[in-house]
Amino acid sequence: MATFLFNDIIVGPIRSRRMGLSLGVNLLPTKIKFCNFDCIYCECGLNQPFAGSITPELPSRAQVMEHLAHTLQTMPQKPDAITFAGNGEPTIHPEFAQIIDDVIELRNIYSPQSEVVVLTNATQLHKPQILNALQKVDRCMFKLDSAITETIAAINQPANMDFLDNFISNVQLFKGKKIIQTMFLRGVVNGKIIDNTTDTEIDALIEVYKKVKVDEVFVYAIQRETPIALETVSKEELTKIAERMSSAGITVSIS
């Protein structure tokens, strides 16, 4: 199915379900997806075979600052959010921590009402410079689509299969507001049924949410084209899932 890549360092602004008018910052290549996950629902498509072993050319810190400064100065309507997302996991950029400082500085000058937001899979939080950088932003949103290792392997295909234990320990280190986003989906991939909407899956997620002392959870479903055909979970189902989480003491919103 059709997918798309962000074709520049600064993208948008676009209207986001979670962030309002969002100006995207893409720290990854514009020609390929470059990520340590390979999520089967990723709107950027799947990783190319070499993506995990060869580092392609990434935008420099200076380029990011130049492009963002120009955009913020010239755009007629300032964004609600400046959002790090792009064609993969933003925190794997070697200058991520320094770029966060630059973006906060530019935001303060040109668009002080904008939030700085990072969407991340939390795999780099064990690095002090990444943890410190993420604690400076207004909203850091961690991805957790399942709390069962087999399902994580099927949906997210992480480079490190110790992801779940690392996620828990890494997010426990984080001192800011803990926000987790969880995508719910169903499908058949390589002859295997994938479904993270079951009671067992939801109970496992709730257990992890509690372990990391999450402040807020966003649950959502597929709304864009995906590289593999998957079923979109209905709003009614999401509402039931959210109610189940809420009854367990989790603050949850449907995005």
Beta strands, then each sheet from edge to edge (+ up, - down):
strand 1: 10-16
strand 2: 20-25
strand 3: 81-84
strand 4: 115-120
strand 5: 139-143
strand 6: 179-189
strand 7: 192-195
strand 8: 216-221
strand 9: 231-232
strand 10: 252-254
sheet 1: 1+ 2- 3- 4- 5- 6- 7+
sheet 2: 1+ 2- 3- 4- 5- 6- 8- 10-
sheet 3: 1+ 2- 3- 4- 5- 6- 9+
end
